[in-house]
């Protein structure tokens, strides 16, 4: 497995940003944090795996949706971690359609940013 340092640098930068965001409240923490977390996961996967951008993007989006929908259940109680603060932070405690939208927009954004650049001949006419 080949580790791509340029992607790991992005992971670290986004992680530090997420730590700063965690100190805030409201829209920035709840929406921007969710938007960035899927981008962080995308780059983390890209750092270690050579799957296509779309494959990683869909995988991260499905994982984020799964975690969000688990919040509709008593999953943390089922695994005996309902009182674990870290588990509650990572897995969340309340379902939100807004989170699903933020995850989707995050993946769309990172796929747009990471799309292969087309080389086009200049048009002088």
N, C-alpha and C positions, 0 to 999 in steps of 0.2 A: 504494500500500500504506500503510495507516494503522497506526502503531505504538501499541500500548496500554501506556502507562507503568505502570499498576497491575500488569500481568503481568510487565513487565521488573523491577520492584522485587522481586517474588516470586522471579524467577530469580536476581537478585543475592543475596538473602537465603539461598536454598537453596545457591547456589554457595559462599558463604562458609562455610555449615554443612558442605558437602562437603569444603572445604579443611581445616576443623578435624577432621572425621572421619578424613581421610587421615592424620592424625598419630597415630591410635589403632591398636589391633590387635583381633583377635578378632571377636566378633559385631557390634559397633558398626560397624567398618570394612567388614566383608564383607557384612553383611545390611542394616543401616540405610543404608549408602551406596548399595546397589543399589535399595533401596526409594525413596530420595530422588531418584536420578538420573532415573528415569522421570517423576517429578513435575516436576523441573527441565525436562526436555525438553518435557513437556506445556505448561508455562507459557511456555516459549520459543516454541513453535509458536503458542500463543494470542496472544502479543504481536504476531506478524506476520501471522497468517492468521485469517480469520473463519469457518473451518470449524466445524461443530458439535463440541461437547465429545466426543461418542462417536466421531466420525470421527478427531479428533486422538488420542484415547485409544487407539483400535484401531491407528492408524498407529504411534504411539510403542511400543506393546506389540509389534507385529509387528517393528519395527526392532530392539528390544531382544532379542527372541527370535532374530532372524537373527544378530545379533552373537554371542549366546551359542552358537548352534549352529555358527557359524564357528570357534569355539574347539575344536571336535572335529576340525577339519581343519588343514592346514598353510598356512592362508591368509596369515599374516604372512610366511612363507617365500616363498610364491607371488608376493607383491607386493614382496619384497626388503626387508622391514622387520622381520625377526625379531630384529635387534639394536638396534632403535630403542626406547628406554625409553618414550617418550611414546606410541608406537603400541601398545606392550604394555599400558600403563596404560589407554588409552582402549578398546582392543578386547579386552583381557583375554588370559589365557593358558591358563586351565583351565576346562573346562565344569563347570557345577554346576546340578543340578536346584533346589537351594535358591535360586539366583539367579533362575531362572524364576518361582519362587513369590514372591520379593521383588518382582520386576517386576510381576507380576499384582496383588499386594496394593497396590502403589503406585498403579497405574492405577485400581483399584477405589476406593481412598481418595480420589484427586483427583476422580474422577467423582462420588463421593458429595458431597464438599465443594462442588463447582462445580455441582451439580444446581440447576436453576431452582427458586426458592422459590415455593410455591403460596400464593396469598392466600386464606385461608379466613375466612368470616364467623364471628364468635364465637358459640358456642352457650351461650345464657343459660338454657336449660331443663334 
